[in-house]
Amino acid sequence: MNAWQDQPRLEGQHARLLPLEPAHADSIAEVSRDGRLWELFFTRVPSPDDVKGWLDTALAEKAAGRSMPFVVEADGRIVGATRYLRMNEAHRRLEIGATFYAASVQRSPVNTECKLLLLGHAFEVMGCNVVQIRTDWLNRASQRAIERLGAKRDGVLRNHQIAVDGRIRDIVCYSIIATEWAGVKQNLEFLLSRHREPAPQ
């Protein structure tokens, strides 16, 4: 098994991460509708009408060995999507991104657990030296969420991308390095512990 080529299925208490497949198209459309996520101009969430193009691009990136796209399942339904991006086995680095969740599961333990699962696999199985996370300069909620995970801010890439609507985007870059993983893992487990139901007496 090559951990940089064979996509895993990752499972926690609150969520499962499954490889994205064409059959997930309708579920992704429902996720997008839950909160009308595509209307948030500082994100890259497909509208229900654009899911096929989004899915085709994600699977093409996977076939090229540059990414591993996942759907997020919780309570028996698909509630989001995320992926490993910009994978570089030679330099042992990758990015976690293209993440979005249905409004109904935002502020739940789902995102925290997904990051714990993805980061754990990246550092402990794939042997990453660094994992990066990026977000739009205007997406302040995402920046707060990334910092809450324990990632450190590296800087801002000015005028780095042109958005679909023509806006020039500044991108905020964060990272976690291998020597920080133990502390970040402890922090994520602590955050999750506040959501766990008490053990039966």
N, CA, C and O of each residue as an XYZ file, in Angstrom:
804
protein
N       0.845     -1.201      0.000
C       0.000      0.000      0.000
C       0.877      1.246      0.000
O       1.836      1.332      0.768
N       0.555      2.209     -0.855
C       1.222      3.501     -0.877
C       0.237      4.533     -0.354
O      -0.774      4.819     -0.996
N       0.535      5.095      0.823
C      -0.397      6.016      1.467
C      -0.614      7.289      0.664
O      -1.591      8.003      0.892
N       0.287      7.585     -0.277
C       0.135      8.775     -1.113
C      -0.676      8.500     -2.375
O      -0.977      9.419     -3.137
N      -1.026      7.245     -2.594
C      -1.804      6.889     -3.775
C      -3.132      6.228     -3.425
O      -4.110      6.392     -4.155
N      -3.184      5.495     -2.336
C      -4.381      4.741     -1.954
C      -5.210      5.567     -0.967
O      -4.805      5.770      0.178
N      -6.348      6.030     -1.411
C      -7.171      6.894     -0.575
C      -7.841      6.099      0.532
O      -8.423      5.047      0.269
N      -7.768      6.587      1.775
C      -8.359      5.849      2.901
C      -9.834      6.180      3.095
O     -10.360      7.119      2.497
N     -10.482      5.399      3.932
C     -11.778      5.721      4.509
C     -11.500      5.957      5.990
O     -10.939      5.091      6.661
N     -11.885      7.111      6.498
C     -11.554      7.495      7.865
C     -12.838      7.621      8.675
O     -13.810      8.226      8.222
N     -12.835      7.050      9.870
C     -14.071      7.011     10.646
C     -13.825      7.445     12.078
O     -12.868      7.010     12.719
N     -14.705      8.312     12.574
C     -14.659      8.756     13.958
C     -15.997      8.538     14.630
O     -16.845      7.801     14.127
N     -16.182      9.184     15.774
C     -17.426      9.030     16.525
C     -18.566      9.816     15.891
O     -19.718      9.382     15.917
N     -18.241     10.971     15.323
C     -19.268     11.866     14.806
C     -19.387     11.875     13.290
O     -20.413     12.298     12.758
N     -18.361     11.419     12.585
C     -18.350     11.550     11.127
C     -17.476     10.480     10.484
O     -16.595      9.900     11.119
N     -17.750     10.238      9.198
C     -16.908      9.366      8.382
C     -16.494     10.132      7.140
O     -17.263     10.927      6.602
N     -15.270      9.886      6.690
C     -14.757     10.468      5.456
C     -14.627      9.364      4.432
O     -13.878      8.408      4.631
N     -15.367      9.494      3.320
C     -15.407      8.475      2.286
C     -14.914      9.066      0.973
O     -15.157     10.242      0.705
N     -14.228      8.279      0.147
C     -13.780      8.792     -1.147
C     -14.960      9.296     -1.987
O     -15.996      8.637     -2.084
N     -14.784     10.463     -2.584
C     -15.807     11.041     -3.457
C     -16.012     10.157     -4.685
O     -15.049      9.683     -5.287
N     -17.281      9.939     -5.049
C     -17.627      9.142     -6.220
C     -18.687      9.890     -7.037
O     -19.387     10.747     -6.498
N     -18.811      9.573     -8.336
C     -19.851     10.217     -9.146
C     -21.249     10.071     -8.555
O     -22.088     10.956     -8.721
N     -21.502      8.965     -7.869
C     -22.827      8.728     -7.290
C     -23.174      9.722     -6.181
O     -24.325      9.784     -5.750
N     -22.198     10.496     -5.715
C     -22.455     11.460     -4.645
C     -22.981     12.793     -5.159
O     -23.220     13.699     -4.361
N     -23.165     12.939     -6.449
C     -23.538     14.239     -7.022
C     -24.815     14.804     -6.401
O     -24.838     15.972     -6.011
N     -25.868     14.011     -6.300
C     -27.131     14.513     -5.748
C     -26.979     14.918     -4.286
O     -27.567     15.906     -3.844
N     -26.188     14.153     -3.540
C     -25.979     14.476     -2.123
C     -25.224     15.785     -1.959
O     -25.539     16.575     -1.068
N     -24.222     16.026     -2.816
C     -23.475     17.280     -2.758
C     -24.394     18.457     -3.092
O     -24.286     19.525     -2.490
N     -25.293     18.259     -4.050
C     -26.249     19.315     -4.377
C     -27.124     19.650     -3.170
O     -27.424     20.818     -2.925
N     -27.532     18.631     -2.418
C     -28.351     18.858     -1.222
C     -27.554     19.595     -0.148
O     -28.092     20.460      0.542
N     -26.275     19.255     -0.007
C     -25.419     19.969      0.950
C     -25.358     21.448      0.585
O     -25.488     22.314      1.450
N     -25.163     21.731     -0.690
C     -25.072     23.111     -1.151
C     -26.371     23.878     -0.884
O     -26.345     25.054     -0.520
N     -27.501     23.202     -1.068
C     -28.799     23.856     -0.837
C     -29.020     24.179      0.638
O     -29.708     25.145      0.967
N     -28.435     23.370      1.529
C     -28.622     23.537      2.974
C     -27.814     24.749      3.441
O     -26.674     24.612      3.885
N     -28.405     25.914      3.339
C     -27.732     27.151      3.695
C     -27.367     27.995      2.492
O     -26.764     29.058      2.639
N     -27.731     27.525      1.283
C     -27.427     28.242      0.039
C     -25.955     28.676      0.029
O     -25.626     29.850     -0.141
N     -25.082     27.666      0.221
C     -23.664     27.931      0.445
C     -22.986     28.613     -0.736
O     -22.033     29.370     -0.549
N     -23.463     28.356     -1.938
C     -22.805     28.931     -3.110
C     -22.947     30.452     -3.172
O     -22.242     31.107     -3.940
N     -23.854     31.019     -2.370
C     -24.040     32.466     -2.374
C     -22.979     33.198     -1.550
O     -22.884     34.423     -1.614
N     -22.186     32.457     -0.779
C     -21.105     33.079     -0.019
C     -19.954     33.366     -0.984
O     -19.244     32.448     -1.395
N     -19.772     34.617     -1.340
C     -18.857     34.962     -2.435
C     -17.402     34.635     -2.129
O     -16.597     34.496     -3.050
N     -17.049     34.509     -0.845
C     -15.653     34.253     -0.496
C     -15.338     32.763     -0.368
O     -14.257     32.397      0.094
N     -16.267     31.908     -0.772
C     -16.022     30.463     -0.762
C     -16.126     29.922     -2.188
O     -16.552     30.620     -3.108
N     -15.726     28.661     -2.346
C     -15.842     27.996     -3.648
C     -16.708     26.752     -3.497
O     -16.221     25.623     -3.566
N     -17.979     26.980     -3.293
C     -18.946     25.899     -3.136
C     -19.787     25.846     -4.405
O     -20.280     26.882     -4.852
N     -19.964     24.666     -4.999
C     -20.765     24.603     -6.224
C     -22.237     24.843     -5.938
O     -22.756     24.419     -4.906
N     -22.906     25.525     -6.857
C     -24.356     25.605     -6.757
C     -24.924     24.250     -7.163
O     -24.221     23.459     -7.792
N     -26.174     23.963     -6.822
C     -26.756     22.684     -7.226
C     -26.644     22.421     -8.720
O     -26.536     21.268     -9.137
N     -26.668     23.474     -9.533
C     -26.571     23.310    -10.982
C     -25.144     23.077    -11.468
O     -24.940     22.639    -12.600
N     -24.156     23.366    -10.623
C     -22.751     23.268    -11.025
C     -22.042     22.047    -10.459
O     -20.834     21.893    -10.642
N     -22.777     21.176     -9.773
C     -22.130     20.058     -9.076
C     -21.397     19.135    -10.037
O     -20.312     18.659     -9.704
N     -21.942     18.865    -11.207
C     -21.279     17.942    -12.128
C     -19.888     18.442    -12.521
O     -18.927     17.674    -12.524
N     -19.786     19.727    -12.851
C     -18.486     20.280    -13.212
C     -17.518     20.243    -12.049
O     -16.341     19.925    -12.222
N     -18.017     20.571    -10.849
C     -17.194     20.512     -9.640
C     -16.688     19.096     -9.403
O     -15.510     18.888     -9.113
N     -17.596     18.117     -9.530
C     -17.233     16.728     -9.291
C     -16.235     16.227    -10.340
O     -15.273     15.539    -10.000
N     -16.458     16.564    -11.588
C     -15.536     16.145    -12.653
C     -14.133     16.693    -12.409
O     -13.144     15.982    -12.592
N     -14.047     17.950    -11.998
C     -12.739     18.555    -11.719
C     -12.060     17.854    -10.542
O     -10.866     17.559    -10.593
N     -12.830     17.590     -9.482
C     -12.258     16.925     -8.304
C     -11.728     15.541     -8.648
O     -10.646     15.163     -8.199
N     -12.485     14.780     -9.443
C     -12.057     13.429     -9.796
C     -10.881     13.450    -10.778
O     -10.046     12.546    -10.762
N     -10.813     14.468    -11.623
C      -9.665     14.601    -12.528
C      -8.395     14.896    -11.742
O      -7.331     14.362    -12.056
N      -8.498     15.742    -10.724
C      -7.349     16.035     -9.865
C      -6.894     14.775     -9.121
O      -5.700     14.543     -8.934
N      -7.867     13.976     -8.705
C      -7.523     12.725     -8.037
C      -6.794     11.786     -8.998
O      -5.778     11.194     -8.634
N      -7.307     11.647    -10.220
C      -6.688     10.755    -11.210
C      -5.266     11.188    -11.531
O      -4.420     10.356    -11.857
N      -4.998     12.496    -11.438
C      -3.655     13.016    -11.714
C      -2.724     12.865    -10.518
O      -1.541     13.194    -10.614
N      -3.239     12.372     -9.389
C      -2.413     12.173     -8.208
C      -2.171     13.423     -7.397
O      -1.293     13.446     -6.534
N      -2.949     14.477     -7.665
C      -2.732     15.738     -6.968
C      -3.647     15.936     -5.765
O      -3.398     16.812     -4.937
N      -4.696     15.137     -5.660
C      -5.619     15.330     -4.548
C      -6.340     14.029     -4.201
O      -6.345     13.069     -4.971
N      -6.941     14.033     -3.023
C      -7.825     12.952     -2.578
C      -9.095     13.610     -2.065
O      -9.105     14.121     -0.945
N     -10.176     13.613     -2.854
C     -11.427     14.253     -2.423
C     -12.296     13.293     -1.612
O     -12.415     12.109     -1.930
N     -12.897     13.836     -0.562
C     -13.762     13.058      0.320
C     -15.147     13.696      0.407
O     -15.307     14.903      0.229
N     -16.143     12.852      0.686
C     -17.415     13.352      1.203
C     -17.436     13.061      2.693
O     -16.788     12.130      3.172
N     -18.197     13.879      3.420
C     -18.323     13.727      4.866
C     -19.714     13.186      5.166
O     -20.719     13.763      4.750
N     -19.763     12.092      5.880
C     -21.035     11.474      6.244
C     -21.235     11.580      7.753
O     -20.319     11.292      8.524
N     -22.420     11.988      8.171
C     -22.779     12.051      9.588
C     -24.253     11.734      9.721
O     -25.069     12.185      8.916
N     -24.590     10.970     10.722
C     -25.993     10.588     10.947
C     -26.618      9.953      9.716
O     -27.800     10.160      9.441
N     -25.833      9.184      8.976
C     -26.348      8.434      7.841
C     -26.581      9.225      6.574
O     -27.211      8.718      5.646
N     -26.088     10.467      6.505
C     -26.267     11.252      5.288
C     -24.996     12.032      4.981
O     -24.170     12.263      5.864
N     -24.848     12.430      3.735
C     -23.707     13.243      3.333
C     -23.962     14.678      3.776
O     -24.999     15.258      3.454
N     -23.009     15.250      4.520
C     -23.199     16.594      5.072
C     -22.110     17.571      4.636
O     -22.133     18.737      5.029
N     -21.154     17.104      3.825
C     -20.092     18.018      3.414
C     -19.079     17.343      2.515
O     -19.226     16.185      2.126
N     -18.047     18.105      2.200
C     -16.959     17.607      1.363
C     -15.662     18.279      1.786
O     -15.674     19.398      2.298
N     -14.556     17.600      1.574
C     -13.236     18.142      1.867
C     -12.235     17.352      1.052
O     -12.604     16.372      0.405
N     -10.977     17.756      1.068
C      -9.985     16.974      0.326
C      -8.562     17.320      0.734
O      -8.283     18.386      1.282
N      -7.671     16.374      0.446
C      -6.242     16.661      0.426
C      -5.944     17.302     -0.932
O      -6.355     16.786     -1.971
N      -5.229     18.427     -0.916
C      -4.905     19.159     -2.135
C      -3.390     19.348     -2.260
O      -2.651     19.183     -1.290
N      -2.947     19.694     -3.459
C      -1.547     20.062     -3.695
C      -0.592     19.051     -3.041
O       0.381     19.422     -2.386
N      -0.897     17.786     -3.239
C      -0.113     16.723     -2.624
C       1.268     16.631     -3.276
O       1.387     16.588     -4.500
N       2.296     16.602     -2.451
C       3.665     16.512     -2.949
C       4.423     15.503     -2.100
O       4.961     15.833     -1.044
N       4.454     14.256     -2.589
C       5.095     13.187     -1.822
C       6.591     13.434     -1.652
O       7.146     13.128     -0.597
N       7.245     13.975     -2.662
C       8.693     14.187     -2.595
C       9.069     15.108     -1.435
O      10.090     14.910     -0.777
N       8.236     16.112     -1.195
C       8.527     17.066     -0.117
C       7.666     16.823      1.123
O       7.726     17.586      2.087
N       6.870     15.760      1.089
C       6.053     15.363      2.236
C       5.173     16.511      2.722
O       5.164     16.847      3.906
N       4.434     17.105      1.789
C       3.527     18.170      2.181
C       2.222     18.053      1.395
O       2.186     17.519      0.286
N       1.169     18.562      1.995
C      -0.127     18.633      1.335
C      -0.943     19.718      2.005
O      -0.544     20.285      3.022
N      -2.098     19.996      1.413
C      -3.024     20.985      1.953
C      -4.369     20.320      2.197
O      -4.786     19.449      1.433
N      -5.040     20.727      3.254
C      -6.432     20.334      3.475
C      -7.295     21.516      3.068
O      -7.128     22.618      3.590
N      -8.222     21.292      2.133
C      -9.026     22.411      1.664
C     -10.231     21.976      0.870
O     -10.638     20.816      0.920
N     -10.812     22.932      0.122
C     -12.053     22.714     -0.628
C     -13.118     22.117      0.291
O     -13.859     21.212     -0.094
N     -13.175     22.647      1.517
C     -14.045     22.107      2.559
C     -15.319     22.928      2.674
O     -15.270     24.157      2.720
N     -16.445     22.256      2.720
C     -17.709     22.930      3.031
C     -18.665     21.933      3.668
O     -18.611     20.731      3.410
N     -19.545     22.473      4.511
C     -20.512     21.665      5.247
C     -21.903     22.270      5.133
O     -22.057     23.487      5.031
N     -22.908     21.413      5.150
C     -24.291     21.877      5.207
C     -24.471     22.768      6.430
O     -23.879     22.520      7.480
N     -25.290     23.806      6.287
C     -25.498     24.732      7.402
C     -25.989     24.006      8.651
O     -25.699     24.430      9.770
N     -26.725     22.923      8.467
C     -27.313     22.213      9.606
C     -26.283     21.518     10.488
O     -26.606     21.151     11.617
N     -25.038     21.323     10.004
C     -24.015     20.679     10.844
C     -22.870     21.633     11.173
O     -21.900     21.233     11.818
N     -22.970     22.884     10.741
C     -21.948     23.843     11.127
C     -22.070     24.140     12.620
O     -23.166     24.138     13.180
N     -20.922     24.396     13.254
C     -20.835     24.595     14.706
C     -21.122     23.309     15.477
O     -21.434     23.349     16.667
N     -21.017     22.189     14.806
C     -21.139     20.885     15.457
C     -19.732     20.296     15.546
O     -18.783     20.905     15.050
N     -19.576     19.117     16.171
C     -18.236     18.514     16.248
C     -17.747     17.926     14.935
O     -16.626     17.420     14.882
N     -18.547     17.972     13.869
C     -18.186     17.295     12.626
C     -16.878     17.821     12.047
O     -15.983     17.034     11.740
N     -16.751     19.140     11.893
C     -15.534     19.684     11.287
C     -14.302     19.394     12.141
O     -13.253     19.029     11.611
N     -14.424     19.554     13.448
C     -13.285     19.287     14.330
C     -12.820     17.849     14.193
O     -11.620     17.586     14.107
N     -13.776     16.908     14.174
C     -13.377     15.507     14.059
C     -12.791     15.205     12.683
O     -11.835     14.437     12.574
N     -13.350     15.799     11.636
C     -12.787     15.576     10.304
C     -11.345     16.067     10.227
O     -10.497     15.401      9.633
N     -11.058     17.227     10.822
C      -9.683     17.717     10.822
C      -8.777     16.783     11.621
O      -7.636     16.540     11.228
N      -9.277     16.261     12.733
C      -8.485     15.312     13.528
C      -8.166     14.067     12.703
O      -7.032     13.590     12.717
N      -9.148     13.543     11.991
C      -8.938     12.350     11.175
C      -7.974     12.624     10.020
O      -7.065     11.834      9.766
N      -8.173     13.738      9.326
C      -7.331     14.062      8.169
C      -5.897     14.365      8.585
O      -4.950     13.893      7.956
N      -5.739     15.150      9.641
C      -4.397     15.477     10.104
C      -3.698     14.248     10.657
O      -2.505     14.054     10.420
N      -4.427     13.416     11.391
C      -3.824     12.197     11.925
C      -3.308     11.294     10.821
O      -2.202     10.762     10.917
N      -4.101     11.118      9.774
C      -3.667     10.273      8.661
C      -2.480     10.907      7.943
O      -1.543     10.210      7.552
N      -2.517     12.229      7.769
C      -1.427     12.909      7.062
C      -0.101     12.777      7.806
O       0.922     12.463      7.198
N      -0.113     13.012      9.105
C       1.135     12.976      9.858
C       1.554     11.562     10.258
O       2.738     11.230     10.202
N       0.600     10.731     10.660
C       0.937      9.439     11.243
C       1.036      8.316     10.231
O       1.730      7.329     10.475
N       0.355      8.445      9.097
C       0.389      7.391      8.075
C       1.185      7.837      6.847
O       2.024      7.095      6.335
N       0.914      9.047      6.386
C       1.589      9.537      5.182
C       2.974     10.123      5.480
O       3.789     10.299      4.574
N       3.229     10.421      6.748
C       4.533     10.947      7.125
C       4.789     12.365      6.684
O       5.917     12.709      6.331
N       3.756     13.203      6.697
C       3.918     14.580      6.239
C       4.844     15.379      7.156
O       4.868     15.187      8.372
N       5.603     16.278      6.532
C       6.383     17.257      7.278
C       5.548     18.482      7.622
O       5.761     19.123      8.650
N       4.593     18.800      6.749
C       3.756     19.979      6.959
C       2.412     19.768      6.271
O       2.327     19.163      5.203
N       1.372     20.279      6.907
C       0.029     20.316      6.322
C      -0.408     21.776      6.313
O      -0.348     22.457      7.337
N      -0.840     22.243      5.168
C      -1.256     23.626      5.020
C      -2.777     23.734      4.921
O      -3.452     22.797      4.495
N      -3.296     24.878      5.318
C      -4.713     25.204      5.182
C      -4.781     26.650      4.705
O      -4.098     27.512      5.257
N      -5.592     26.928      3.691
C      -5.711     28.279      3.154
C      -7.165     28.723      3.163
O      -8.084     27.905      3.124
N      -7.353     30.036      3.216
C      -8.706     30.570      3.146
C      -8.671     31.990      2.596
O      -7.620     32.630      2.582
N      -9.806     32.473      2.151
C      -9.923     33.819      1.611
C      -9.729     34.850      2.726
O     -10.174     34.648      3.856
N      -9.060     35.953      2.392
C      -8.832     37.035      3.344
C     -10.136     37.543      3.955
O     -10.164     37.946      5.118
N     -11.211     37.523      3.177
C     -12.489     38.050      3.653
C     -13.297     37.033      4.457
O     -14.321     37.384      5.043
N     -12.853     35.791      4.489
C     -13.584     34.756      5.216
C     -13.061     34.685      6.654
O     -12.299     33.788      7.015
N     -13.486     35.642      7.446
C     -12.977     35.740      8.819
C     -13.431     34.577      9.694
O     -12.700     34.149     10.587
N     -14.631     34.065      9.443
C     -15.103     32.921     10.227
C     -14.210     31.712     10.001
O     -13.895     30.982     10.942
N     -13.799     31.497      8.748
C     -12.904     30.385      8.447
C     -11.549     30.587      9.116
O     -10.964     29.633      9.627
N     -11.050     31.812      9.117
C      -9.765     32.071      9.771
C      -9.834     31.756     11.258
O      -8.912     31.152     11.804
N     -10.910     32.155     11.915
C     -11.064     31.855     13.345
C     -11.125     30.355     13.575
O     -10.538     29.845     14.529
N     -11.840     29.642     12.695
C     -11.970     28.192     12.848
C     -10.625     27.499     12.673
O     -10.309     26.564     13.409
N      -9.828     27.950     11.700
C      -8.516     27.346     11.459
C      -7.598     27.600     12.649
O      -6.879     26.700     13.083
N      -7.618     28.811     13.172
C      -6.775     29.128     14.324
C      -7.211     28.350     15.551
O      -6.379     27.980     16.380
N      -8.495     28.100     15.674
C      -9.005     27.319     16.805
C      -8.480     25.881     16.760
O      -8.299     25.249     17.801
N      -8.238     25.377     15.564
C      -7.688     24.023     15.442
C      -6.267     23.941     15.987
O      -5.842     22.882     16.450
N      -5.535     25.044     15.936
C      -4.153     25.048     16.388
C      -3.150     25.328     15.288
O      -1.943     25.278     15.528
N      -3.628     25.624     14.072
C      -2.720     25.968     12.971
C      -2.159     27.369     13.190
O      -2.794     28.218     13.816
N      -0.958     27.591     12.663
C      -0.308     28.894     12.777
C      -0.357     29.621     11.440
O      -0.221     29.020     10.374
N      -0.555     30.924     11.531
C      -0.670     31.750     10.327
C       0.721     32.036      9.754
O       1.587     32.590     10.430
N       0.910     31.646      8.493
C       2.190     31.879      7.821
C       2.250     33.237      7.147
O       3.312     33.859      7.113
N       1.133     33.711      6.612
C       1.132     34.988      5.924
C      -0.013     35.091      4.939
O      -0.907     34.244      4.915
N       0.021     36.143      4.121
C      -1.033     36.418      3.152
C      -0.426     36.478      1.755
O       0.557     37.183      1.526
N      -1.018     35.737      0.826
C      -0.624     35.803     -0.582
C      -1.507     36.851     -1.247
O      -2.698     36.623     -1.458
N      -0.926     37.992     -1.575
C      -1.684     39.119     -2.108
C      -2.004     38.904     -3.583
O      -1.150     38.448     -4.344
N      -3.234     39.231     -3.990
C      -3.674     39.106     -5.386
C      -3.349     37.726     -5.962
O      -2.896     37.612     -7.101
N      -3.582     36.699     -5.178
C      -3.116     35.359     -5.531
C      -4.019     34.646     -6.531
O      -3.541     33.846     -7.335
N      -5.318     34.928     -6.490
C      -6.257     34.218     -7.350
C      -7.311     35.179     -7.892
O      -7.595     36.221     -7.301
N      -7.877     34.801     -9.028
C      -9.033     35.518     -9.568
C     -10.254     34.628     -9.372
O     -10.307     33.514     -9.892
N     -11.212     35.112     -8.639
C     -12.419     34.347     -8.338
C     -13.299     34.229     -9.575
O     -13.087     34.912    -10.576
N     -14.290     33.347     -9.484
C     -15.216     33.131    -10.595
C     -15.914     34.428    -10.983
O     -16.186     34.664    -12.161
N     -16.206     35.273     -9.985
C     -16.902     36.524    -10.263
C     -15.947     37.638    -10.696
O     -16.376     38.777    -10.882
N     -14.655     37.324    -10.860
C     -13.683     38.314    -11.312
C     -12.941     39.028    -10.202
O     -11.982     39.753    -10.466
N     -13.375     38.832     -8.944
C     -12.698     39.474     -7.819
C     -11.289     38.896     -7.654
O     -11.090     37.688     -7.782
N     -10.326     39.756     -7.374
C      -8.961     39.286     -7.106
C      -8.854     38.963     -5.619
O      -9.105     39.814     -4.766
N      -8.481     37.727     -5.324
C      -8.510     37.225     -3.951
C      -7.130     37.267     -3.294
O      -6.127     36.880     -3.892
N      -7.105     37.749     -2.046
C      -5.953     37.556     -1.181
C      -6.200     36.277     -0.380
O      -7.305     36.053      0.114
N      -5.171     35.445     -0.256
C      -5.309     34.152      0.410
C      -4.470     34.125      1.685
O      -3.278     34.432      1.660
N      -5.100     33.756      2.799
C      -4.402     33.632      4.079
C      -3.932     32.187      4.226
O      -4.720     31.252      4.085
N      -2.638     32.013      4.511
C      -2.029     30.680      4.587
C      -1.716     30.318      6.040
O      -1.138     31.107      6.788
N      -2.112     29.108      6.412
C      -1.807     28.556      7.728
C      -1.096     27.223      7.538
O      -1.168     26.615      6.471
N      -0.407     26.777      8.587
C       0.214     25.458      8.510
C       0.367     24.844      9.890
O       0.362     25.528     10.914
N       0.501     23.531      9.872
C       0.875     22.734     11.053
C       2.059     21.896     10.619
O       1.991     21.223      9.590
N       3.149     21.921     11.382
C       4.314     21.112     11.041
C       4.360     19.880     11.937
O       3.710     19.821     12.981
N       5.140     18.908     11.505
C       5.131     17.597     12.163
C       5.434     17.695     13.660
O       4.827     16.982     14.459
N       6.366     18.569     14.045
C       6.730     18.666     15.460
C       5.623     19.287     16.301
O       5.652     19.182     17.528
N       4.647     19.933     15.665
C       3.519     20.534     16.383
C       2.325     19.591     16.482
O       1.381     19.861     17.225
N       2.360     18.497     15.743
C       1.185     17.651     15.631
C       0.713     17.116     16.980
O      -0.491     17.099     17.235
N       1.613     16.684     17.841
C       1.193     16.104     19.122
C       0.349     17.108     19.916
O      -0.674     16.736     20.491
N       0.771     18.369     19.950
C       0.010     19.381     20.674
C      -1.305     19.707     20.005
O      -2.322     19.878     20.677
N      -1.295     19.795     18.675
C      -2.529     20.070     17.937
C      -3.526     18.920     18.137
O      -4.723     19.145     18.318
N      -3.018     17.703     18.100
C      -3.885     16.534     18.311
C      -4.527     16.584     19.691
O      -5.720     16.317     19.833
N      -3.745     16.923     20.700
C      -4.282     17.025     22.056
C      -5.373     18.092     22.126
O      -6.392     17.904     22.789
N      -5.152     19.210     21.441
C      -6.137     20.279     21.420
C      -7.425     19.834     20.740
O      -8.516     20.103     21.244
N      -7.312     19.152     19.597
C      -8.506     18.693     18.884
C      -9.275     17.663     19.713
O     -10.505     17.686     19.747
N      -8.559     16.772     20.374
C      -9.225     15.775     21.217
C      -9.939     16.444     22.387
O     -11.018     16.014     22.795
N      -9.329     17.498     22.922
C      -9.978     18.251     24.002
C     -11.251     18.925     23.506
O     -12.285     18.869     24.173
N     -11.181     19.563     22.335
C     -12.362     20.206     21.776
C     -13.486     19.195     21.549
O     -14.654     19.479     21.812
N     -13.115     18.019     21.061
C     -14.129     16.988     20.822
C     -14.705     16.443     22.119
O     -15.875     16.064     22.166
N     -13.902     16.399     23.165
C     -14.366     15.821     24.434
C     -15.552     16.594     24.997
O     -16.341     16.041     25.763
N     -15.684     17.850     24.634
C     -16.799     18.657     25.135
C     -18.104     18.317     24.436
O     -19.175     18.747     24.866
N     -18.016     17.535     23.346
C     -19.218     17.143     22.610
C     -19.645     15.718     22.918
O     -20.773     15.332     22.611
N     -18.762     14.931     23.519
C     -19.070     13.511     23.729
C     -20.139     13.343     24.796
O     -20.176     14.084     25.779
N     -20.993     12.376     24.593
C     -22.001     12.059     25.605
C     -21.321     11.338     26.753
O     -20.378     10.578     26.533
N     -21.786     11.564     27.978
C     -21.176     10.866     29.120
C     -21.364      9.358     29.015
O     -22.360      8.884     28.468
N     -20.414      8.619     29.537
C     -20.502      7.152     29.525
C     -21.656      6.719     30.432
O     -21.909      7.354     31.456
N     -22.353      5.648     30.063
C     -23.446      5.167     30.914
C     -22.930      4.724     32.275
O     -21.841      4.161     32.382
N     -23.715      4.981     33.308
C     -23.320      4.617     34.679
C     -23.728      3.189     34.993
O     -23.480      2.704     36.097
